[in-house]
């Protein structure tokens, strides 16, 4: 799985299937968006759309 590690990304979402114990992400790539995709502004709340809950 280390081949999918994203350098420079810190993730502390422990219930995501792509989370590693050293707070790195193994998704390969991620997509970050706003909660309101139609009116996204820099000061809006953003979230990782790649998040997938662990089994």
ROSE-4610 file (N, C-alpha, C; in Angstrom, 1 decimal, always signed):
// ROSE-4610
residu = [X/X/X/X/X/X/X/X/X/X/X/X/X/X/X/X/X/X/X/X/X/X/X/X/X/X/X/X/X/X/X/X/X/X/X/X/X/X/X/X/X/X/X/X/X/X/X/X/X/X/X/X/X/X/X/X/X/X/X/X/X/X/X/X/X/X/X/X/X/X/X/X/X/X/X/X/X/X/X/X/X/X/X/X/X/X/X/X/X/X/X/X/X/X/X/X/X/X/X/X/X/X/X/X/X/X/X/X/X/X/X/X/X/X/X/X/X/X/X/X/X/X/X/X/X/X/X/X/X/X/X/X/X/X/X/X/X/X/X/X/X/X/X/X/X/X/X/X/X/X/X/X/X/X/X/X/X/X/X/X/X/X/X/X/X]
num = [1/1/1/2/2/2/3/3/3/4/4/4/5/5/5/6/6/6/7/7/7/8/8/8/9/9/9/10/10/10/11/11/11/12/12/12/13/13/13/14/14/14/15/15/15/16/16/16/17/17/17/18/18/18/19/19/19/20/20/20/21/21/21/22/22/22/23/23/23/24/24/24/25/25/25/26/26/26/27/27/27/28/28/28/29/29/29/30/30/30/31/31/31/32/32/32/33/33/33/34/34/34/35/35/35/36/36/36/37/37/37/38/38/38/39/39/39/40/40/40/41/41/41/42/42/42/43/43/43/44/44/44/45/45/45/46/46/46/47/47/47/48/48/48/49/49/49/50/50/50/51/51/51/52/52/52/53/53/53/54/54/54/55/55/55]
x = [+0.8/+0.0/+0.9/+2.1/+3.0/+3.1/+2.9/+3.0/+1.9/+0.8/-0.3/-0.2/+0.9/+1.0/+1.1/+0.4/+0.5/+1.4/+2.6/+3.5/+2.9/+3.1/+2.6/+1.2/+0.5/-0.9/-0.9/-1.5/-1.6/-3.1/-3.4/-4.8/-4.9/-5.8/-6.0/-7.4/-8.0/-9.3/-9.1/-9.1/-8.7/-9.7/-10.9/-11.9/-12.0/-11.1/-11.0/-10.2/-10.6/-9.8/-8.5/-8.2/-7.0/-6.0/-6.4/-5.6/-4.6/-3.3/-2.3/-1.9/-1.3/-1.0/-0.2/+0.6/+1.5/+0.8/-0.5/-1.4/-1.0/-0.7/-0.6/-1.8/-1.9/-3.0/-2.5/-3.2/-2.8/-3.8/-4.6/-5.6/-5.0/-3.7/-3.1/-3.4/-4.7/-5.1/-6.3/-6.5/-7.7/-8.4/-9.7/-10.5/-11.1/-10.8/-11.3/-12.3/-13.5/-14.5/-15.2/-16.1/-16.9/-18.1/-18.8/-20.1/-21.1/-21.0/-21.9/-21.1/-21.1/-20.4/-20.7/-21.9/-22.4/-21.9/-21.4/-21.1/-19.8/-18.8/-17.6/-16.7/-16.4/-15.5/-14.4/-13.3/-12.1/-12.4/-13.3/-13.6/-14.6/-15.2/-16.2/-15.5/-16.3/-15.8/-15.5/-14.4/-14.0/-13.9/-14.0/-13.9/-13.3/-12.8/-12.2/-13.3/-13.5/-14.6/-14.0/-12.7/-12.1/-12.4/-12.8/-13.0/-14.0/-13.5/-14.3/-14.2/-15.3/-15.2/-14.7/-13.8/-13.2/-14.3/-14.1/-15.0/-15.1]
y = [-1.2/+0.0/+1.3/+1.2/+2.3/+3.0/+2.3/+3.0/+4.0/+4.0/+4.9/+6.1/+6.1/+7.2/+8.5/+9.5/+10.9/+11.7/+12.0/+12.9/+14.3/+14.8/+16.1/+16.2/+15.1/+15.1/+14.5/+15.3/+14.8/+14.5/+13.3/+12.9/+12.3/+12.9/+12.3/+11.7/+11.4/+10.7/+9.2/+8.7/+7.3/+6.3/+6.7/+5.7/+5.7/+6.4/+6.3/+5.2/+4.4/+3.2/+3.6/+4.8/+5.2/+5.8/+5.9/+6.5/+5.5/+6.0/+5.1/+5.7/+4.8/+5.2/+6.4/+6.7/+7.9/+9.1/+9.1/+10.2/+10.6/+9.6/+9.8/+9.2/+9.5/+9.0/+8.1/+7.0/+6.0/+5.9/+6.9/+6.9/+7.0/+7.4/+7.7/+9.1/+9.5/+10.9/+11.2/+12.5/+12.9/+14.0/+14.1/+15.2/+16.0/+17.3/+18.1/+19.1/+19.2/+20.1/+20.9/+21.8/+22.5/+21.7/+22.0/+21.4/+21.9/+23.1/+23.7/+23.8/+22.7/+22.7/+23.7/+24.3/+25.3/+26.7/+26.9/+28.3/+28.2/+27.6/+27.4/+28.6/+29.0/+30.2/+29.7/+30.4/+30.0/+29.9/+30.7/+30.7/+29.7/+29.0/+27.9/+26.7/+25.9/+24.6/+23.6/+23.0/+22.0/+20.6/+19.6/+18.3/+17.4/+16.2/+15.3/+14.3/+14.4/+13.6/+12.2/+12.0/+10.6/+9.8/+10.4/+9.6/+8.4/+7.3/+6.1/+5.4/+5.1/+4.5/+3.1/+2.8/+1.5/+0.5/-0.7/-1.8/-2.3]
z = [+0.0/+0.0/+0.0/+0.4/+0.4/-0.9/-2.0/-3.3/-3.6/-2.8/-2.9/-1.9/-1.1/-0.1/-0.8/-0.3/-0.9/+0.0/-0.5/+0.3/+0.5/+1.7/+2.0/+2.5/+2.5/+3.0/+4.4/+5.3/+6.7/+6.9/+7.4/+7.6/+9.0/+9.8/+11.2/+11.3/+10.2/+10.2/+10.3/+11.6/+11.8/+11.3/+11.0/+10.6/+9.0/+8.3/+6.9/+6.5/+5.5/+5.0/+4.4/+4.1/+3.5/+4.5/+5.8/+6.9/+7.4/+7.6/+8.2/+9.6/+10.4/+11.8/+11.9/+10.9/+11.0/+10.4/+10.4/+9.8/+8.4/+7.6/+6.2/+5.4/+4.2/+3.3/+2.2/+2.1/+1.1/-0.1/-0.3/-1.4/-2.8/-2.9/-4.2/-4.7/-4.7/-5.0/-4.1/-3.9/-3.1/-3.9/-3.6/-4.1/-2.9/-2.9/-1.8/-2.4/-1.7/-2.2/-1.1/-1.4/-0.5/-0.2/+0.9/+1.2/+0.1/-0.3/-1.3/-2.6/-3.4/-4.7/-5.7/-5.6/-6.5/-6.2/-5.0/-4.6/-3.7/-4.2/-3.4/-3.3/-2.1/-1.8/-0.9/-1.0/-0.2/+1.3/+1.8/+3.3/+3.7/+2.7/+3.1/+3.7/+4.3/+4.9/+3.8/+3.8/+2.8/+3.4/+2.6/+3.1/+2.0/+2.5/+1.6/+1.0/-0.3/-0.9/-1.1/-1.0/-1.1/+0.1/+1.2/+2.5/+2.2/+2.7/+2.7/+4.0/+4.7/+6.0/+6.0/+7.0/+7.1/+7.3/+6.8/+6.9/+8.4]
